[in-house]
Amino acid sequence: MNVILSAVLPVGLIIIIGYIAGQKLNLDQSSLCQLSIYILAPAIVADSLYRNTVSGRSVVLIILTYGLISLVIYGVIWLFAFILKVDKDNRQSIFAVILCPNNGNMGLPITTFALGDEGLDRAIIYMIGSSIFLFGMLPAILSNRGIKKGIILTLRLPLIWAMVFGAMLNISGVELPFNLGRSMELLGISAIPIALIILGMQLAQSKFILTLGECLLALAKLIVAPLIAVGVGRITGLEGIDLQVLVLQTAMPTAVNTLVMVKEFGGNGTIVAQTIIISTVMSFITLPVVIWLI
């Protein structure tokens, strides 16, 4: 129980601080989001890959398994949507909220507190695969206009080039001179608390309405998705901390960036916004259970 509380409570405290800041302070959330997306998130990715000691086999298996989980979930959602005759906008929104876990703002800090630095290294790998899907594949799914636009958007993200930079440094064994690696490390460390504060601010500015449909979607995201991750992970041969990180990251609530993508490329923004809020609130009940089980 102490391990679970140590993993969840520090994250919850920072989110509460962000929530209070969103209500009491006149902060520019847009600027903080840009700071996180274009500077801090790329820094933590580059730094983690630079120092990463995860084996090549684990990296390949984690990314491959994430892709297979996404395919399985996509197929299940498509089947249920076809049977229930769900309209296009709602179907696309369901795809978005179930397929995109918040493994950045919440996933990285919770994995760090629960599984330590080894867990964080693997969580970064998972986040990279998820980010490529979120910014590369999801626009094509939402808009039905092909993958070209999604590929262009992906290549414009500094996160992708940070991944390449960090991986090249790791493979080449080059050490950054004049302690420059420390600068990258400090930026990466600040990414996690800033991301959690932003999440708290977003919750403070959103109206919370409890509806049956969004509650069911949130439960599917928080319970069904990690169960699928367990099954697929065992099939692909993941075990130990690799499987633990895979399940924990898949059990995260819906990513906030999902709403941005739906507004830009199509879908029901109301369903997505409500599911983000409900799944985030519910996750403080379900995540301790997942941590205890793994």
PyMOL commands that set and color helices and strands:
alter all, ss='L'
color gray80, all
select helices_A, chain A and resi 2-24+29-51+56-84+88-99+107-143+148-156+158-172+177-204+212-236+240-250+257-265+269-293
alter helices_A, ss='H'
color red, helices_A
deselect
rebuild
show_as cartoon
